[in-house]
Amino acid sequence: MPRQEADALCLQSRIALESVRGGRAAAWEAETASIVHAILDAGKATGEWNFDETFVQSLTTIINEYDRQMREVRFGQVLAATQRLDRMIASVRAAR
């Protein structure tokens, strides 16, 4: 997957997670989080931890990108970027 697509996927997942964490999730964020939740619920109920190929591919892309970022970017830079993203999200929500 091209880096631009991986970055976009990571950003979408991060925004969804932060929206859910902040108690301000809408339908899209809830759906993004519910896919993982559904897999966890099914696994707990049946003891079978099966993932469809599309989910595995998406998860692999996210984890590979995360690993690459952790190898190439210092933690302080990741923290600063996360804080900037949080401020940008807050300012967009405040402008609504």
C-alpha positions in Angstrom: 0.0 0.0 0.0 1.4 3.4 -0.9 2.5 5.5 2.1 0.0 8.2 1.4 -2.9 5.7 1.7 -1.4 4.1 4.8 -1.0 7.6 6.4 -4.7 8.4 5.5 -5.8 5.1 7.0 -3.8 5.7 10.2 -5.2 9.2 10.5 -8.8 8.1 10.1 -8.3 5.4 12.7 -6.6 7.9 15.1 -9.4 10.5 14.7 -12.1 7.8 15.2 -10.3 6.6 18.4 -9.9 10.1 19.8 -13.6 10.9 19.0 -14.7 7.8 20.8 -12.3 8.5 23.8 -13.6 12.1 24.0 -17.3 11.0 24.0 -18.0 12.8 20.8 -18.2 10.0 18.3 -20.7 10.1 15.4 -21.8 7.2 13.2 -18.6 6.9 11.2 -16.4 6.8 14.3 -18.7 4.4 16.0 -18.7 2.1 13.0 -14.8 2.2 12.8 -14.6 1.2 16.5 -17.5 -1.3 16.4 -15.7 -3.5 13.8 -12.9 -4.2 16.3 -15.5 -4.5 19.1 -17.6 -7.0 17.2 -14.5 -9.2 16.6 -13.6 -9.1 20.3 -17.2 -9.9 21.3 -17.4 -12.9 18.9 -14.0 -14.2 20.1 -15.0 -14.0 23.7 -18.4 -15.7 23.1 -17.1 -18.5 20.9 -13.4 -18.9 21.8 -12.7 -18.6 18.1 -10.6 -15.7 17.0 -11.2 -15.5 13.3 -10.6 -12.4 11.2 -11.6 -11.8 7.6 -8.9 -11.1 5.1 -9.9 -7.5 4.6 -9.6 -6.8 8.3 -6.2 -8.6 8.5 -4.9 -6.5 5.5 -6.0 -3.3 7.1 -4.6 -4.2 10.5 -1.3 -5.2 8.9 -1.0 -1.9 7.1 -1.7 0.0 10.4 0.8 -2.0 12.4 3.5 -1.8 9.7 3.1 2.0 9.5 3.1 2.2 13.3 6.3 0.2 13.4 7.9 2.3 10.7 7.0 5.5 12.6 8.4 4.2 15.9 11.7 3.3 14.2 12.0 6.6 12.4 10.4 9.2 14.7 11.5 10.1 18.2 8.8 9.7 20.9 8.9 13.4 21.7 8.0 14.2 18.1 5.1 11.7 18.2 3.8 13.2 21.4 4.1 16.8 20.0 2.3 15.8 16.8 -0.5 14.1 18.8 -0.9 17.2 20.9 -1.1 19.4 17.8 -3.7 17.0 16.3 -5.7 17.2 19.6 -5.6 21.0 19.4 -6.7 21.0 15.8 -9.6 18.7 16.5 -10.7 20.8 19.4 -10.5 24.0 17.3 -12.6 22.5 14.5 -15.2 21.3 17.0 -15.2 24.7 18.7 -15.8 26.4 15.4 -18.9 24.4 14.7 
